[in-house]
Amino acid sequence: SNHDQSLVQSDKELQAWWTEIRTVGHADKKDEPWWPALKTSEDLIEIITTIVWVASGHHAAVNFGQYAYAGYVPNRPSIARTNMPTEEPISEKDMKFFLENPQVVLLRSFPTQLQAIQVMAVLDVLSTHSPDEEYLGNQMEPTWGKDPTIFAAFERFSGRMMELEGIIDERNADMKLKNRNGARVVPYELLKPFSGRGVTEKGVPYSISI
């Protein structure tokens, strides 16, 4: 409504917050034309939803599977210690050895055992949920519960998170989805909202916490 728009536009603290995000938090991008304006309640909803998504779901999707996908270093080496035989300058001798002994050449390019262990340790830490992790839609801030409107909205959101758990399970079990089910296919669970402690490859915390 027009009333809502005037409230958003006239809120000095809210406008200062959005200005700081654009001009201080992202000073290198402050003049980009794609920044949304903060004039209406719809603008505010879009902005907050985007921030919440980046710090929760987006981060969880790219972070908590790191050990599962790259903890076995030959599956995703973090460094190559030698050039590939096809790189300039090409040596006929090296190319001949590569064609006759491809596994030997490949293993020589892999990280050393020490390098591999160091990377594995870092990936393990990054992929681990702490025992007191707080997950999106799992617990409400105590002060929020005093407002019936906020409480009702949180209950709806929390219920939707529980639904997503089931939706993801159904898709992983669907034999028609060849990218989710079948031989050598790892079930996708990175965006399942809740998780226990440790390396679980699932769970969406409230924010980025390292």
C-alpha positions as CSV (number, residue, x, y, z in Angstrom):
1,S,0.0,0.0,0.0
2,N,1.0,3.7,-0.3
3,H,1.1,3.8,3.5
4,D,3.7,0.9,3.6
5,Q,5.8,2.6,0.9
6,S,5.9,5.8,2.9
7,L,7.0,3.9,6.0
8,V,9.9,2.3,4.2
9,Q,11.0,5.4,2.5
10,S,10.8,7.6,5.6
11,D,12.6,5.1,7.9
12,K,16.0,6.8,8.2
13,E,17.7,3.9,10.0
14,L,16.5,1.4,7.4
15,Q,17.6,3.6,4.5
16,A,21.0,4.2,6.2
17,W,21.4,0.4,6.6
18,W,20.8,-0.2,2.9
19,T,23.1,2.7,1.9
20,E,25.9,1.3,4.1
21,I,25.5,-2.2,2.5
22,R,25.8,-0.8,-1.0
23,T,28.4,1.9,-0.5
24,V,30.6,0.6,2.4
25,G,30.1,-3.2,2.4
26,H,30.4,-3.3,-1.4
27,A,32.3,-0.1,-2.1
28,D,33.8,-1.6,-5.3
29,K,30.3,-2.2,-6.7
30,K,28.5,0.8,-5.2
31,D,27.8,2.5,-8.6
32,E,26.5,-0.6,-10.4
33,P,23.1,-0.2,-11.9
34,W,21.7,-3.5,-10.7
35,W,21.3,-2.5,-7.1
36,P,17.5,-2.7,-6.2
37,A,16.0,0.5,-4.8
38,L,14.5,0.4,-1.2
39,K,11.2,2.2,-1.6
40,T,8.5,-0.3,-0.9
41,S,7.8,-3.2,1.4
42,E,8.2,-5.5,-1.6
43,D,11.7,-4.1,-2.1
44,L,12.6,-4.8,1.5
45,I,11.3,-8.3,1.3
46,E,13.4,-9.0,-1.8
47,I,16.5,-7.5,-0.3
48,I,16.2,-9.4,3.1
49,T,15.3,-12.7,1.3
50,T,18.4,-12.4,-0.9
51,I,20.7,-11.7,2.0
52,V,19.3,-14.6,4.1
53,W,19.6,-16.9,1.1
54,V,23.2,-16.1,0.4
55,A,24.2,-16.5,4.0
56,S,22.2,-19.7,4.6
57,G,21.1,-21.9,1.7
58,H,23.6,-20.8,-0.9
59,H,26.5,-21.1,1.5
60,A,25.3,-24.5,2.8
61,A,25.0,-25.8,-0.8
62,V,28.6,-25.0,-1.7
63,N,30.3,-25.5,1.7
64,F,29.1,-28.6,3.6
65,G,29.8,-31.0,0.7
66,Q,33.5,-30.1,0.4
67,Y,34.9,-33.0,2.4
68,A,32.6,-35.5,0.7
69,Y,33.6,-34.4,-2.8
70,A,37.2,-33.4,-2.3
71,G,38.3,-35.2,0.9
72,Y,39.6,-38.1,-1.3
73,V,42.3,-36.0,-2.9
74,P,42.7,-38.1,-6.2
75,N,39.0,-37.3,-6.8
76,R,39.6,-33.6,-6.8
77,P,43.3,-32.6,-6.4
78,S,43.9,-29.1,-5.0
79,I,47.2,-28.7,-6.9
80,A,49.2,-30.1,-9.8
81,R,52.9,-30.4,-9.1
82,T,53.9,-31.1,-12.6
83,N,52.9,-29.8,-16.1
84,M,50.8,-32.0,-18.2
85,P,52.7,-33.5,-21.2
86,T,50.5,-31.6,-23.6
87,E,51.6,-28.2,-22.2
88,E,54.1,-26.2,-24.1
89,P,57.0,-26.8,-24.6
90,I,56.0,-30.4,-25.6
91,S,58.7,-33.0,-25.1
92,E,58.5,-36.1,-27.3
93,K,60.3,-38.0,-24.6
94,D,57.8,-37.0,-21.9
95,M,54.9,-37.6,-24.2
96,K,56.1,-41.1,-25.0
97,F,56.5,-41.9,-21.3
98,F,53.1,-40.5,-20.6
99,L,51.4,-42.7,-23.2
100,E,53.2,-45.8,-21.9
101,N,52.8,-45.0,-18.2
102,P,49.8,-42.6,-17.8
103,Q,49.1,-43.6,-14.1
104,V,52.7,-42.9,-13.1
105,V,52.6,-39.4,-14.7
106,L,49.3,-38.7,-13.1
107,L,50.4,-39.7,-9.6
108,R,53.5,-37.5,-10.0
109,S,51.3,-34.5,-10.5
110,F,49.1,-35.2,-7.5
111,P,49.7,-33.4,-4.2
112,T,52.2,-34.9,-1.8
113,Q,50.9,-36.8,1.2
114,L,51.6,-33.8,3.5
115,Q,49.8,-31.5,1.1
116,A,46.9,-33.9,0.9
117,I,46.6,-34.3,4.6
118,Q,46.6,-30.5,5.1
119,V,43.8,-30.0,2.6
120,M,41.8,-32.9,4.0
121,A,42.0,-31.3,7.5
122,V,40.8,-27.9,6.3
123,L,38.0,-29.5,4.3
124,D,36.9,-31.5,7.3
125,V,36.8,-28.4,9.5
126,L,34.8,-26.4,6.9
127,S,32.3,-29.3,6.4
128,T,31.7,-29.9,10.1
129,H,28.5,-28.8,11.9
130,S,29.1,-27.8,15.5
131,P,27.0,-29.4,18.2
132,D,25.2,-26.1,18.9
133,E,24.5,-25.2,15.3
134,E,21.3,-23.3,14.7
135,Y,19.4,-24.3,11.6
136,L,17.1,-22.2,9.4
137,G,13.5,-22.5,10.7
138,N,14.4,-24.7,13.6
139,Q,14.5,-22.3,16.6
140,M,12.9,-18.9,17.0
141,E,14.5,-16.0,18.7
142,P,12.7,-15.8,22.1
143,T,11.7,-12.2,21.7
144,W,10.0,-12.9,18.4
145,G,7.5,-15.3,20.0
146,K,5.9,-12.4,21.9
147,D,4.5,-11.0,18.6
148,P,1.7,-13.2,17.3
149,T,2.2,-12.1,13.7
150,I,5.9,-13.0,13.8
151,F,5.2,-16.2,15.6
152,A,2.6,-17.3,13.1
153,A,4.9,-16.4,10.2
154,F,7.8,-18.4,11.8
155,E,5.5,-21.4,12.3
156,R,4.6,-21.4,8.6
157,F,8.2,-21.0,7.6
158,S,9.3,-23.8,9.9
159,G,6.6,-26.1,8.6
160,R,7.8,-25.4,5.0
161,M,11.3,-26.4,6.0
162,M,10.0,-29.7,7.3
163,E,8.2,-30.2,4.0
164,L,11.5,-29.7,2.1
165,E,13.1,-32.5,4.0
166,G,10.4,-34.8,2.6
167,I,10.6,-33.4,-0.9
168,I,14.3,-33.9,-1.1
169,D,14.0,-37.5,0.1
170,E,11.3,-38.2,-2.5
171,R,13.4,-36.8,-5.3
172,N,16.4,-38.9,-4.2
173,A,14.3,-42.0,-4.2
174,D,12.7,-41.3,-7.6
175,M,14.1,-43.8,-10.1
176,K,13.2,-41.5,-13.0
177,L,15.6,-38.9,-11.9
178,K,18.9,-40.2,-13.2
179,N,20.8,-37.4,-11.6
180,R,19.5,-38.3,-8.2
181,N,19.2,-42.0,-8.2
182,G,21.0,-45.0,-9.6
183,A,24.4,-46.6,-9.8
184,R,27.3,-44.4,-8.7
185,V,24.9,-41.5,-8.0
186,V,25.3,-39.8,-4.6
187,P,22.0,-38.7,-3.1
188,Y,21.7,-34.9,-3.0
189,E,21.1,-33.8,0.6
190,L,23.1,-30.5,0.9
191,L,19.9,-28.4,1.1
192,K,18.1,-30.6,3.6
193,P,17.4,-28.0,6.3
194,F,18.4,-29.9,9.4
195,S,21.4,-31.9,10.5
196,G,23.1,-33.4,13.4
197,R,26.7,-32.6,14.5
198,G,29.8,-33.5,12.4
199,V,30.3,-34.0,8.7
200,T,26.8,-34.9,7.5
201,E,26.6,-33.3,4.0
202,K,23.3,-31.6,4.9
203,G,21.9,-28.9,7.1
204,V,21.3,-25.2,6.4
205,P,22.5,-23.0,9.3
206,Y,21.1,-19.5,9.9
207,S,24.3,-17.9,8.7
208,I,27.9,-18.4,7.6
209,S,29.9,-19.5,10.6
210,I,33.5,-20.5,10.2
